[in-house]
Amino acid sequence: MAAEHHLDLHRQLYNHVRWDYTNSPDDDKPSEYTQNKKLTQWKRQWPVFAELHSKAAQATVARFHDNLSNLRKKKERGHNVGWLKRQSPAEYRSVTYNQSGFDLDNKRGRDGYAYVRFSKIGWVKIRYHREIPEHATIKEVTLKKEVTDEWFVSFSLKTSEEHVPEKPALDSLDATNSVGIDLGILNYIHTSDGKTVEWLTLETEYERLRREQRKLSRKEHSSQNYEKQRRKVAKVKRKIRRKVLDYQHKLTTWLVTEYDAVFVEDLNVAGMLQGDGNARNKQDAAWRQFITLLEYKGDLYGTHVVKVPARGTTKECACCGVETAKPIWVREHSCPACGFETDRDANASMNVLQRGFSELGLGWPESTPVETVTAVDAAGFQRVTARHVVETGSPAP
């Protein structure tokens, strides 16, 4: 298959870019620009690289330097990082065509299908899930092979500025059209206006995953039966990822269409996963992915989305600001200074709301959720079920 062949060529180019960088003197490491200029020489020296489209080859060089930049940033933040490894066929799974070298024909296929032409590869028939908006321009196309051995094509679009919705004026924001979100443990999220959204139930999927993994452990490694079972395991994992992503798409769409401003904790997800507790549920939550989607949807729907410091939102009293230590099993907030009592996560979400207004440089509004919050001994908060989110949320864009 031509796509498989070109994917492996790009993997070899990536590894060569890494080799060239690694073997250069420490005081003269080549830049992305320098290695792009070397592509012509490499194509003459190794004709196999001449089979690659120039823009796609440059995107592969850019991928190495992007990975290198991300590694440096982690090191600057104090992480203990290693070095970029050689990519094996199982690890290198996508090719990107940037600006040129591709063409989309959505007229030739029947309903639900289209064709994409990749230079040096040819025409590829795809299931066409959504029409490209008329006001959008395709900037790049990525061809990816999943661990399930299925192929996907994704488009990166640029939207003209006149079609980008304008966000509400800052002076129009108040506690009635803004919300603070606490990403919780007992509930997926807790909002400052008293709503709780339940977790998505995935026990059936995880039970099937455990069953398929047990079968995989009994197969001889690298045998045909092993590969067949590996794909089954990969498909179960993919189903879990897709259900979580679909849920997050619909939940974030609901939030940005319900409020003019959404404030969310800027969590240290990696640090949280290293701590004690139910790490699997934390990974199911995919909080970093949730925050990224929320920011993207904010721009798409014209809603302010602001990340605020997460440190101390649980300990600090939303009413008077006094900090009180709370072990994880303490689910109620009871301030010893002012006597304010409410649910632990409700208190955190109100602190997020207050910090959000501070991040925007706005004064705290006269009407606050603290004045009308549901007490811990009341009938309960308005609970939003996972099913309700899935049914009311719009389709994932």
Secondary structure, DSSP 4 states (H G I P E B T S, - for coil): -HHHHHHHHHHHHHHHHHHHHHTS-TTSPPPHHHHHHHHHHHHHHSGGGGGS-HHHHHHHHHHHHHHHHHHHHHHHTT-----PPPPPTTT--EEEEESSSEEEE-SSS-TTEEEEEETTTEEEEEE--SPPPTTEEEEEEEEEE-TTS-EEEEEEEEE-GGGSPPPPPGGG--TTTEEEEEE-SSSSEEETTSEEEPPPP-HHHHHHHHHHHHHHHTSPTTSHHHHHHHHHHHHHHHHHHHHHHHHHHHHHHHHHHH-SEEEEEE--HHHHHHSSS-HHHHHHHTHHHHHHHHHHHHHHHT-EEEEEE-TTTTTB-TTT--B----TT--EEE-TTT--EEEHHHHHHHHHHHHHHHHTT-PPPSS-HHHHPPPTTSS--EEE-HHHHHHHSPPP-
